[in-house]
Amino acid sequence: MYKKPFIYSLATALYIALIVSIISPLSSFMPKEDNIFMPMVMLSLLVLSVAVMGFLFFSRPLELYLENQKKEAIAFFTQTVAFFACFTIIFLVLVFLF
């Protein structure tokens, strides 16, 4: 049971790294003038990210909860958040190192 929360939080960190690595090089090609499409793209990306994060953080705990394994569901969710907090700290350290 201890590997899965780590894997879910690792998938979350990798998803964030993927999105940033795609958006960063594209930012130089984006138009400088305001138009209606940029807010639409950003809002769509936000909704997509919320859906992916919701799945990664809540799918397994919800499944456990519905199987009447409430303690395991809470533990799984808590461990996933804790591992993701570790990844967030690693990202923060990398910001200050580079």
C-alpha positions in Angstrom: 0.0 0.0 0.0 2.9 2.4 0.6 4.1 2.5 -3.0 0.9 3.6 -4.6 0.6 7.0 -2.9 4.2 7.7 -4.0 3.4 6.7 -7.5 0.2 8.9 -7.6 2.1 11.9 -6.3 5.0 11.2 -8.7 2.6 11.1 -11.6 1.3 14.5 -10.4 4.8 16.0 -10.2 5.6 14.6 -13.7 2.3 16.0 -15.1 3.2 19.4 -13.8 6.8 19.1 -15.2 5.4 18.1 -18.6 3.0 21.0 -18.8 5.6 23.5 -17.8 8.2 22.0 -20.2 5.6 22.3 -23.0 4.4 25.8 -22.2 7.8 27.4 -21.5 9.3 27.1 -25.0 5.9 28.0 -26.5 5.7 31.3 -24.6 8.1 33.1 -27.0 5.8 32.2 -29.9 2.6 33.4 -28.2 1.1 36.7 -29.5 1.8 39.7 -27.4 -1.6 41.4 -28.0 -4.6 40.4 -26.0 -7.2 38.3 -27.7 -10.1 36.2 -26.6 -8.4 32.9 -27.2 -5.6 33.2 -24.6 -8.0 33.3 -21.6 -9.9 30.4 -23.2 -6.7 28.3 -23.5 -5.6 29.1 -19.9 -9.0 28.3 -18.5 -9.1 25.1 -20.5 -5.7 24.1 -19.2 -6.8 24.9 -15.6 -9.9 22.7 -16.0 -7.8 19.9 -17.5 -5.3 20.1 -14.7 -8.0 20.1 -12.1 -9.5 17.0 -13.6 -6.1 15.2 -13.8 -5.2 16.2 -10.2 -8.7 15.2 -9.0 -8.2 11.8 -10.5 -4.7 11.3 -9.2 -5.5 12.5 -5.7 -9.1 11.2 -5.2 -9.8 8.2 -7.4 -8.1 5.5 -5.2 -9.2 7.0 -1.8 -12.8 7.3 -3.1 -12.7 3.7 -4.3 -11.4 2.6 -0.9 -14.0 4.7 0.9 -16.8 3.2 -1.2 -15.5 -0.3 -0.4 -16.0 0.7 3.3 -12.3 0.9 4.0 -12.5 4.4 5.4 -9.2 4.3 7.4 -7.3 3.1 4.4 -8.9 5.8 2.2 -7.8 8.5 4.6 -4.3 7.1 5.0 -3.9 6.8 1.2 -5.0 10.4 0.6 -2.9 11.7 3.4 0.2 9.8 2.2 -0.4 11.0 -1.4 -0.6 14.6 -0.2 2.5 14.2 2.0 4.6 12.7 -0.9 3.4 15.5 -3.2 4.4 18.0 -0.5 7.9 16.5 -0.7 7.9 16.9 -4.4 6.8 20.6 -4.0 9.7 21.1 -1.6 12.1 19.6 -4.1 10.8 22.0 -6.8 11.3 24.9 -4.4 14.9 23.8 -3.6 15.6 23.5 -7.4 14.2 27.1 -7.9 16.8 28.4 -5.4 19.6 26.3 -6.8 19.1 27.3 -10.4 
